[in-house]
Amino acid sequence: MVQTRKIAFLREIIETDSHGEPCEPVTRVAALAVFVNPLVGRFEADLTPLFDIGAELGERLAGEAIALLGKPPVSYGKAAIVGVNGDFEQGGGVIHPRLGKPMREAAGGGRSVIASNVKIGGPGTWIDMPLGHKDDPWSFDHFDTMTLGVPDGPAPDEIAMFLGYADSGRPIPRCGRGPVNV
């Protein structure tokens, strides 16, 4: 079982593009959890405890994040910041093997790989969590980013995990859809 210190949610509604042009509102929601890294300070070939934490937190947070979205999700993403006493692969252990299943279940499916990012950092570190269309990996208009952080985390022995959803693509997108067979 995960030893969680903090859970938080961010809901943002974008009503104009960066130039002030009005757009159809874009709602994005991120959920985050800051928790003790059970493998901190040592190399472990078996990252199963982190796989289990990703699944547990995904089941706990994904449905609530989608409820805050207010509409069915179209895009999703995930990220982790590993405290400085941990290692990069531990962040991957949290977000890759088992977090995707509860995220997809809460979203009513999803055929695309869930875009992700991991980094090492201390309290106040920011991370860009990528978002992509949940069913169409070639929808360039849905490539987006939420920049997220935790003012007091992660501590050196913690991991901050993020998952997110959006109800549409970027404001006033103009890139379209890419070729399927590049």
Biotite code that builds the C-alpha atoms (Angstrom):
import biotite.structure as struc

atoms = struc.array([
    struc.Atom([0.000, 0.000, 0.000], chain_id="A", res_id=1, res_name="MET", atom_name="CA", element="C"),
    struc.Atom([1.263, 3.443, -0.914], chain_id="A", res_id=2, res_name="VAL", atom_name="CA", element="C"),
    struc.Atom([2.212, 5.920, 1.823], chain_id="A", res_id=3, res_name="GLN", atom_name="CA", element="C"),
    struc.Atom([0.676, 9.087, 0.336], chain_id="A", res_id=4, res_name="THR", atom_name="CA", element="C"),
    struc.Atom([1.500, 12.516, 1.779], chain_id="A", res_id=5, res_name="ARG", atom_name="CA", element="C"),
    struc.Atom([-0.615, 14.674, -0.501], chain_id="A", res_id=6, res_name="LYS", atom_name="CA", element="C"),
    struc.Atom([-3.261, 14.473, -3.207], chain_id="A", res_id=7, res_name="ILE", atom_name="CA", element="C"),
    struc.Atom([-4.396, 17.501, -5.214], chain_id="A", res_id=8, res_name="ALA", atom_name="CA", element="C"),
    struc.Atom([-6.354, 18.344, -8.353], chain_id="A", res_id=9, res_name="PHE", atom_name="CA", element="C"),
    struc.Atom([-6.023, 21.205, -10.838], chain_id="A", res_id=10, res_name="LEU", atom_name="CA", element="C"),
    struc.Atom([-8.873, 22.141, -13.177], chain_id="A", res_id=11, res_name="ARG", atom_name="CA", element="C"),
    struc.Atom([-8.264, 24.794, -15.812], chain_id="A", res_id=12, res_name="GLU", atom_name="CA", element="C"),
    struc.Atom([-10.650, 26.180, -18.392], chain_id="A", res_id=13, res_name="ILE", atom_name="CA", element="C"),
    struc.Atom([-9.037, 27.946, -21.336], chain_id="A", res_id=14, res_name="ILE", atom_name="CA", element="C"),
    struc.Atom([-11.326, 30.483, -23.025], chain_id="A", res_id=15, res_name="GLU", atom_name="CA", element="C"),
    struc.Atom([-8.907, 32.252, -25.409], chain_id="A", res_id=16, res_name="THR", atom_name="CA", element="C"),
    struc.Atom([-5.742, 31.298, -27.216], chain_id="A", res_id=17, res_name="ASP", atom_name="CA", element="C"),
    struc.Atom([-2.428, 32.879, -26.215], chain_id="A", res_id=18, res_name="SER", atom_name="CA", element="C"),
    struc.Atom([-3.214, 35.930, -28.398], chain_id="A", res_id=19, res_name="HIS", atom_name="CA", element="C"),
    struc.Atom([-6.595, 36.536, -26.756], chain_id="A", res_id=20, res_name="GLY", atom_name="CA", element="C"),
    struc.Atom([-8.694, 35.051, -29.584], chain_id="A", res_id=21, res_name="GLU", atom_name="CA", element="C"),
    struc.Atom([-11.883, 33.592, -28.080], chain_id="A", res_id=22, res_name="PRO", atom_name="CA", element="C"),
    struc.Atom([-12.216, 29.841, -28.528], chain_id="A", res_id=23, res_name="CYS", atom_name="CA", element="C"),
    struc.Atom([-14.459, 26.988, -27.589], chain_id="A", res_id=24, res_name="GLU", atom_name="CA", element="C"),
    struc.Atom([-13.543, 26.369, -23.927], chain_id="A", res_id=25, res_name="PRO", atom_name="CA", element="C"),
    struc.Atom([-10.900, 23.701, -23.357], chain_id="A", res_id=26, res_name="VAL", atom_name="CA", element="C"),
    struc.Atom([-11.005, 22.047, -19.943], chain_id="A", res_id=27, res_name="THR", atom_name="CA", element="C"),
    struc.Atom([-7.965, 20.210, -18.629], chain_id="A", res_id=28, res_name="ARG", atom_name="CA", element="C"),
    struc.Atom([-7.699, 18.428, -15.290], chain_id="A", res_id=29, res_name="VAL", atom_name="CA", element="C"),
    struc.Atom([-4.620, 17.055, -13.565], chain_id="A", res_id=30, res_name="ALA", atom_name="CA", element="C"),
    struc.Atom([-4.515, 14.874, -10.474], chain_id="A", res_id=31, res_name="ALA", atom_name="CA", element="C"),
    struc.Atom([-1.336, 14.511, -8.453], chain_id="A", res_id=32, res_name="LEU", atom_name="CA", element="C"),
    struc.Atom([-0.132, 12.380, -5.596], chain_id="A", res_id=33, res_name="ALA", atom_name="CA", element="C"),
    struc.Atom([3.055, 12.839, -3.573], chain_id="A", res_id=34, res_name="VAL", atom_name="CA", element="C"),
    struc.Atom([4.157, 9.666, -1.833], chain_id="A", res_id=35, res_name="PHE", atom_name="CA", element="C"),
    struc.Atom([7.110, 7.960, -0.160], chain_id="A", res_id=36, res_name="VAL", atom_name="CA", element="C"),
    struc.Atom([9.354, 6.162, -2.652], chain_id="A", res_id=37, res_name="ASN", atom_name="CA", element="C"),
    struc.Atom([9.661, 2.620, -1.231], chain_id="A", res_id=38, res_name="PRO", atom_name="CA", element="C"),
    struc.Atom([12.826, 1.966, -3.284], chain_id="A", res_id=39, res_name="LEU", atom_name="CA", element="C"),
    struc.Atom([14.602, 5.230, -2.525], chain_id="A", res_id=40, res_name="VAL", atom_name="CA", element="C"),
    struc.Atom([18.371, 5.219, -2.206], chain_id="A", res_id=41, res_name="GLY", atom_name="CA", element="C"),
    struc.Atom([19.039, 1.807, -3.660], chain_id="A", res_id=42, res_name="ARG", atom_name="CA", element="C"),
    struc.Atom([19.184, 0.083, -7.002], chain_id="A", res_id=43, res_name="PHE", atom_name="CA", element="C"),
    struc.Atom([16.459, -2.515, -7.389], chain_id="A", res_id=44, res_name="GLU", atom_name="CA", element="C"),
    struc.Atom([16.070, -4.558, -10.547], chain_id="A", res_id=45, res_name="ALA", atom_name="CA", element="C"),
    struc.Atom([12.502, -5.457, -9.501], chain_id="A", res_id=46, res_name="ASP", atom_name="CA", element="C"),
    struc.Atom([10.306, -2.348, -9.639], chain_id="A", res_id=47, res_name="LEU", atom_name="CA", element="C"),
    struc.Atom([7.077, -4.248, -8.894], chain_id="A", res_id=48, res_name="THR", atom_name="CA", element="C"),
    struc.Atom([6.276, -2.185, -5.757], chain_id="A", res_id=49, res_name="PRO", atom_name="CA", element="C"),
    struc.Atom([6.237, 0.937, -7.963], chain_id="A", res_id=50, res_name="LEU", atom_name="CA", element="C"),
    struc.Atom([4.116, -0.797, -10.627], chain_id="A", res_id=51, res_name="PHE", atom_name="CA", element="C"),
    struc.Atom([1.585, -1.567, -7.880], chain_id="A", res_id=52, res_name="ASP", atom_name="CA", element="C"),
    struc.Atom([1.622, 2.051, -6.649], chain_id="A", res_id=53, res_name="ILE", atom_name="CA", element="C"),
    struc.Atom([0.891, 3.313, -10.169], chain_id="A", res_id=54, res_name="GLY", atom_name="CA", element="C"),
    struc.Atom([-2.111, 0.985, -10.434], chain_id="A", res_id=55, res_name="ALA", atom_name="CA", element="C"),
    struc.Atom([-3.396, 1.888, -6.955], chain_id="A", res_id=56, res_name="GLU", atom_name="CA", element="C"),
    struc.Atom([-3.107, 5.643, -7.506], chain_id="A", res_id=57, res_name="LEU", atom_name="CA", element="C"),
    struc.Atom([-4.582, 5.382, -10.992], chain_id="A", res_id=58, res_name="GLY", atom_name="CA", element="C"),
    struc.Atom([-7.653, 3.617, -9.608], chain_id="A", res_id=59, res_name="GLU", atom_name="CA", element="C"),
    struc.Atom([-7.923, 6.194, -6.843], chain_id="A", res_id=60, res_name="ARG", atom_name="CA", element="C"),
    struc.Atom([-7.439, 9.373, -8.911], chain_id="A", res_id=61, res_name="LEU", atom_name="CA", element="C"),
    struc.Atom([-8.538, 8.816, -12.522], chain_id="A", res_id=62, res_name="ALA", atom_name="CA", element="C"),
    struc.Atom([-12.292, 8.709, -11.948], chain_id="A", res_id=63, res_name="GLY", atom_name="CA", element="C"),
    struc.Atom([-12.232, 11.797, -9.751], chain_id="A", res_id=64, res_name="GLU", atom_name="CA", element="C"),
    struc.Atom([-10.151, 13.692, -12.312], chain_id="A", res_id=65, res_name="ALA", atom_name="CA", element="C"),
    struc.Atom([-12.631, 12.826, -15.076], chain_id="A", res_id=66, res_name="ILE", atom_name="CA", element="C"),
    struc.Atom([-15.544, 13.874, -12.860], chain_id="A", res_id=67, res_name="ALA", atom_name="CA", element="C"),
    struc.Atom([-13.893, 17.294, -12.517], chain_id="A", res_id=68, res_name="LEU", atom_name="CA", element="C"),
    struc.Atom([-13.510, 17.479, -16.295], chain_id="A", res_id=69, res_name="LEU", atom_name="CA", element="C"),
    struc.Atom([-17.288, 17.620, -16.686], chain_id="A", res_id=70, res_name="GLY", atom_name="CA", element="C"),
    struc.Atom([-17.297, 16.083, -20.184], chain_id="A", res_id=71, res_name="LYS", atom_name="CA", element="C"),
    struc.Atom([-15.939, 12.838, -21.614], chain_id="A", res_id=72, res_name="PRO", atom_name="CA", element="C"),
    struc.Atom([-12.145, 12.938, -21.939], chain_id="A", res_id=73, res_name="PRO", atom_name="CA", element="C"),
    struc.Atom([-10.616, 13.131, -25.386], chain_id="A", res_id=74, res_name="VAL", atom_name="CA", element="C"),
    struc.Atom([-6.926, 13.403, -24.436], chain_id="A", res_id=75, res_name="SER", atom_name="CA", element="C"),
    struc.Atom([-4.767, 12.047, -21.648], chain_id="A", res_id=76, res_name="TYR", atom_name="CA", element="C"),
    struc.Atom([-1.221, 12.095, -20.262], chain_id="A", res_id=77, res_name="GLY", atom_name="CA", element="C"),
    struc.Atom([0.926, 11.170, -17.257], chain_id="A", res_id=78, res_name="LYS", atom_name="CA", element="C"),
    struc.Atom([4.171, 12.253, -15.595], chain_id="A", res_id=79, res_name="ALA", atom_name="CA", element="C"),
    struc.Atom([6.362, 11.790, -12.525], chain_id="A", res_id=80, res_name="ALA", atom_name="CA", element="C"),
    struc.Atom([9.000, 13.785, -10.681], chain_id="A", res_id=81, res_name="ILE", atom_name="CA", element="C"),
    struc.Atom([11.329, 11.583, -8.634], chain_id="A", res_id=82, res_name="VAL", atom_name="CA", element="C"),
    struc.Atom([12.950, 13.130, -5.560], chain_id="A", res_id=83, res_name="GLY", atom_name="CA", element="C"),
    struc.Atom([16.737, 13.478, -5.732], chain_id="A", res_id=84, res_name="VAL", atom_name="CA", element="C"),
    struc.Atom([17.457, 10.357, -3.641], chain_id="A", res_id=85, res_name="ASN", atom_name="CA", element="C"),
    struc.Atom([15.603, 8.192, -6.168], chain_id="A", res_id=86, res_name="GLY", atom_name="CA", element="C"),
    struc.Atom([16.375, 7.374, -9.775], chain_id="A", res_id=87, res_name="ASP", atom_name="CA", element="C"),
    struc.Atom([14.760, 8.058, -13.131], chain_id="A", res_id=88, res_name="PHE", atom_name="CA", element="C"),
    struc.Atom([13.677, 4.470, -13.728], chain_id="A", res_id=89, res_name="GLU", atom_name="CA", element="C"),
    struc.Atom([11.665, 4.513, -10.509], chain_id="A", res_id=90, res_name="GLN", atom_name="CA", element="C"),
    struc.Atom([9.468, 7.242, -12.006], chain_id="A", res_id=91, res_name="GLY", atom_name="CA", element="C"),
    struc.Atom([8.986, 5.090, -15.083], chain_id="A", res_id=92, res_name="GLY", atom_name="CA", element="C"),
    struc.Atom([8.040, 2.201, -12.810], chain_id="A", res_id=93, res_name="GLY", atom_name="CA", element="C"),
    struc.Atom([5.200, 4.256, -11.355], chain_id="A", res_id=94, res_name="VAL", atom_name="CA", element="C"),
    struc.Atom([3.715, 5.583, -14.600], chain_id="A", res_id=95, res_name="ILE", atom_name="CA", element="C"),
    struc.Atom([4.389, 2.936, -17.264], chain_id="A", res_id=96, res_name="HIS", atom_name="CA", element="C"),
    struc.Atom([3.497, -0.689, -16.520], chain_id="A", res_id=97, res_name="PRO", atom_name="CA", element="C"),
    struc.Atom([0.165, -0.401, -14.668], chain_id="A", res_id=98, res_name="ARG", atom_name="CA", element="C"),
    struc.Atom([-1.066, 3.218, -14.464], chain_id="A", res_id=99, res_name="LEU", atom_name="CA", element="C"),
    struc.Atom([-2.477, 3.135, -17.998], chain_id="A", res_id=100, res_name="GLY", atom_name="CA", element="C"),
    struc.Atom([-5.146, 0.496, -17.377], chain_id="A", res_id=101, res_name="LYS", atom_name="CA", element="C"),
    struc.Atom([-7.097, 2.423, -14.705], chain_id="A", res_id=102, res_name="PRO", atom_name="CA", element="C"),
    struc.Atom([-6.666, 5.639, -16.694], chain_id="A", res_id=103, res_name="MET", atom_name="CA", element="C"),
    struc.Atom([-8.160, 4.008, -19.803], chain_id="A", res_id=104, res_name="ARG", atom_name="CA", element="C"),
    struc.Atom([-10.945, 2.323, -17.836], chain_id="A", res_id=105, res_name="GLU", atom_name="CA", element="C"),
    struc.Atom([-11.966, 5.640, -16.258], chain_id="A", res_id=106, res_name="ALA", atom_name="CA", element="C"),
    struc.Atom([-11.891, 7.305, -19.706], chain_id="A", res_id=107, res_name="ALA", atom_name="CA", element="C"),
    struc.Atom([-14.083, 4.652, -21.320], chain_id="A", res_id=108, res_name="GLY", atom_name="CA", element="C"),
    struc.Atom([-11.213, 3.220, -23.342], chain_id="A", res_id=109, res_name="GLY", atom_name="CA", element="C"),
    struc.Atom([-8.245, 4.548, -25.231], chain_id="A", res_id=110, res_name="GLY", atom_name="CA", element="C"),
    struc.Atom([-6.300, 2.983, -28.088], chain_id="A", res_id=111, res_name="ARG", atom_name="CA", element="C"),
    struc.Atom([-3.324, 5.364, -28.083], chain_id="A", res_id=112, res_name="SER", atom_name="CA", element="C"),
    struc.Atom([-0.227, 5.105, -25.955], chain_id="A", res_id=113, res_name="VAL", atom_name="CA", element="C"),
    struc.Atom([-0.522, 7.534, -23.039], chain_id="A", res_id=114, res_name="ILE", atom_name="CA", element="C"),
    struc.Atom([2.034, 10.309, -23.536], chain_id="A", res_id=115, res_name="ALA", atom_name="CA", element="C"),
    struc.Atom([4.386, 10.650, -20.566], chain_id="A", res_id=116, res_name="SER", atom_name="CA", element="C"),
    struc.Atom([7.386, 12.385, -19.027], chain_id="A", res_id=117, res_name="ASN", atom_name="CA", element="C"),
    struc.Atom([9.695, 11.684, -16.052], chain_id="A", res_id=118, res_name="VAL", atom_name="CA", element="C"),
    struc.Atom([12.414, 13.754, -14.413], chain_id="A", res_id=119, res_name="LYS", atom_name="CA", element="C"),
    struc.Atom([14.448, 14.027, -11.215], chain_id="A", res_id=120, res_name="ILE", atom_name="CA", element="C"),
    struc.Atom([13.884, 17.104, -9.065], chain_id="A", res_id=121, res_name="GLY", atom_name="CA", element="C"),
    struc.Atom([13.236, 18.628, -5.685], chain_id="A", res_id=122, res_name="GLY", atom_name="CA", element="C"),
    struc.Atom([10.433, 20.661, -4.157], chain_id="A", res_id=123, res_name="PRO", atom_name="CA", element="C"),
    struc.Atom([9.013, 23.196, -6.584], chain_id="A", res_id=124, res_name="GLY", atom_name="CA", element="C"),
    struc.Atom([10.272, 21.419, -9.704], chain_id="A", res_id=125, res_name="THR", atom_name="CA", element="C"),
    struc.Atom([7.981, 21.813, -12.714], chain_id="A", res_id=126, res_name="TRP", atom_name="CA", element="C"),
    struc.Atom([7.292, 19.108, -15.279], chain_id="A", res_id=127, res_name="ILE", atom_name="CA", element="C"),
    struc.Atom([5.609, 19.279, -18.665], chain_id="A", res_id=128, res_name="ASP", atom_name="CA", element="C"),
    struc.Atom([2.978, 16.541, -18.787], chain_id="A", res_id=129, res_name="MET", atom_name="CA", element="C"),
    struc.Atom([2.195, 15.835, -22.442], chain_id="A", res_id=130, res_name="PRO", atom_name="CA", element="C"),
    struc.Atom([-1.362, 15.199, -23.570], chain_id="A", res_id=131, res_name="LEU", atom_name="CA", element="C"),
    struc.Atom([-2.406, 13.300, -26.688], chain_id="A", res_id=132, res_name="GLY", atom_name="CA", element="C"),
    struc.Atom([-5.666, 12.062, -28.195], chain_id="A", res_id=133, res_name="HIS", atom_name="CA", element="C"),
    struc.Atom([-6.735, 8.888, -26.422], chain_id="A", res_id=134, res_name="LYS", atom_name="CA", element="C"),
    struc.Atom([-7.804, 7.083, -29.608], chain_id="A", res_id=135, res_name="ASP", atom_name="CA", element="C"),
    struc.Atom([-5.960, 8.790, -32.474], chain_id="A", res_id=136, res_name="ASP", atom_name="CA", element="C"),
    struc.Atom([-2.182, 9.106, -32.004], chain_id="A", res_id=137, res_name="PRO", atom_name="CA", element="C"),
    struc.Atom([-1.936, 11.126, -35.248], chain_id="A", res_id=138, res_name="TRP", atom_name="CA", element="C"),
    struc.Atom([-4.275, 13.939, -34.189], chain_id="A", res_id=139, res_name="SER", atom_name="CA", element="C"),
    struc.Atom([-1.738, 16.766, -34.088], chain_id="A", res_id=140, res_name="PHE", atom_name="CA", element="C"),
    struc.Atom([-4.421, 19.181, -32.857], chain_id="A", res_id=141, res_name="ASP", atom_name="CA", element="C"),
    struc.Atom([-4.546, 17.214, -29.597], chain_id="A", res_id=142, res_name="HIS", atom_name="CA", element="C"),
    struc.Atom([-0.810, 17.363, -28.842], chain_id="A", res_id=143, res_name="PHE", atom_name="CA", element="C"),
    struc.Atom([-0.769, 19.590, -25.775], chain_id="A", res_id=144, res_name="ASP", atom_name="CA", element="C"),
    struc.Atom([1.028, 20.091, -22.461], chain_id="A", res_id=145, res_name="THR", atom_name="CA", element="C"),
    struc.Atom([0.152, 20.907, -18.891], chain_id="A", res_id=146, res_name="MET", atom_name="CA", element="C"),
    struc.Atom([3.014, 22.361, -16.843], chain_id="A", res_id=147, res_name="THR", atom_name="CA", element="C"),
    struc.Atom([2.665, 21.065, -13.303], chain_id="A", res_id=148, res_name="LEU", atom_name="CA", element="C"),
    struc.Atom([4.518, 21.114, -10.010], chain_id="A", res_id=149, res_name="GLY", atom_name="CA", element="C"),
    struc.Atom([4.200, 20.771, -6.249], chain_id="A", res_id=150, res_name="VAL", atom_name="CA", element="C"),
    struc.Atom([5.515, 23.670, -4.143], chain_id="A", res_id=151, res_name="PRO", atom_name="CA", element="C"),
    struc.Atom([6.596, 21.375, -1.282], chain_id="A", res_id=152, res_name="ASP", atom_name="CA", element="C"),
    struc.Atom([7.457, 18.226, -3.179], chain_id="A", res_id=153, res_name="GLY", atom_name="CA", element="C"),
    struc.Atom([8.814, 15.902, -4.000], chain_id="A", res_id=154, res_name="PRO", atom_name="CA", element="C"),
    struc.Atom([11.074, 15.663, -0.967], chain_id="A", res_id=155, res_name="ALA", atom_name="CA", element="C"),
    struc.Atom([14.316, 13.724, -1.623], chain_id="A", res_id=156, res_name="PRO", atom_name="CA", element="C"),
    struc.Atom([12.664, 10.421, -0.624], chain_id="A", res_id=157, res_name="ASP", atom_name="CA", element="C"),
    struc.Atom([9.358, 10.973, -2.459], chain_id="A", res_id=158, res_name="GLU", atom_name="CA", element="C"),
    struc.Atom([7.820, 10.742, -5.911], chain_id="A", res_id=159, res_name="ILE", atom_name="CA", element="C"),
    struc.Atom([5.201, 13.130, -7.309], chain_id="A", res_id=160, res_name="ALA", atom_name="CA", element="C"),
    struc.Atom([2.956, 11.390, -9.835], chain_id="A", res_id=161, res_name="MET", atom_name="CA", element="C"),
    struc.Atom([0.586, 13.226, -12.200], chain_id="A", res_id=162, res_name="PHE", atom_name="CA", element="C"),
    struc.Atom([-2.196, 12.071, -14.500], chain_id="A", res_id=163, res_name="LEU", atom_name="CA", element="C"),
    struc.Atom([-4.365, 14.271, -16.656], chain_id="A", res_id=164, res_name="GLY", atom_name="CA", element="C"),
    struc.Atom([-7.239, 14.516, -19.085], chain_id="A", res_id=165, res_name="TYR", atom_name="CA", element="C"),
    struc.Atom([-8.629, 17.124, -21.488], chain_id="A", res_id=166, res_name="ALA", atom_name="CA", element="C"),
    struc.Atom([-12.038, 17.409, -23.119], chain_id="A", res_id=167, res_name="ASP", atom_name="CA", element="C"),
    struc.Atom([-10.641, 18.637, -26.464], chain_id="A", res_id=168, res_name="SER", atom_name="CA", element="C"),
    struc.Atom([-7.454, 19.639, -28.230], chain_id="A", res_id=169, res_name="GLY", atom_name="CA", element="C"),
    struc.Atom([-5.572, 22.926, -28.032], chain_id="A", res_id=170, res_name="ARG", atom_name="CA", element="C"),
    struc.Atom([-7.431, 26.239, -28.341], chain_id="A", res_id=171, res_name="PRO", atom_name="CA", element="C"),
    struc.Atom([-7.981, 27.085, -32.029], chain_id="A", res_id=172, res_name="ILE", atom_name="CA", element="C"),
    struc.Atom([-5.843, 24.200, -33.342], chain_id="A", res_id=173, res_name="PRO", atom_name="CA", element="C"),
    struc.Atom([-4.631, 24.411, -36.935], chain_id="A", res_id=174, res_name="ARG", atom_name="CA", element="C"),
    struc.Atom([-2.191, 21.524, -37.437], chain_id="A", res_id=175, res_name="CYS", atom_name="CA", element="C"),
    struc.Atom([-4.721, 18.816, -38.370], chain_id="A", res_id=176, res_name="GLY", atom_name="CA", element="C"),
    struc.Atom([-4.021, 15.155, -38.643], chain_id="A", res_id=177, res_name="ARG", atom_name="CA", element="C"),
    struc.Atom([-0.746, 13.582, -39.632], chain_id="A", res_id=178, res_name="GLY", atom_name="CA", element="C"),
    struc.Atom([-0.185, 10.710, -42.032], chain_id="A", res_id=179, res_name="PRO", atom_name="CA", element="C"),
    struc.Atom([-0.941, 7.288, -40.586], chain_id="A", res_id=180, res_name="VAL", atom_name="CA", element="C"),
    struc.Atom([2.085, 5.566, -42.152], chain_id="A", res_id=181, res_name="ASN", atom_name="CA", element="C"),
    struc.Atom([5.039, 7.842, -41.615], chain_id="A", res_id=182, res_name="VAL", atom_name="CA", element="C"),
])
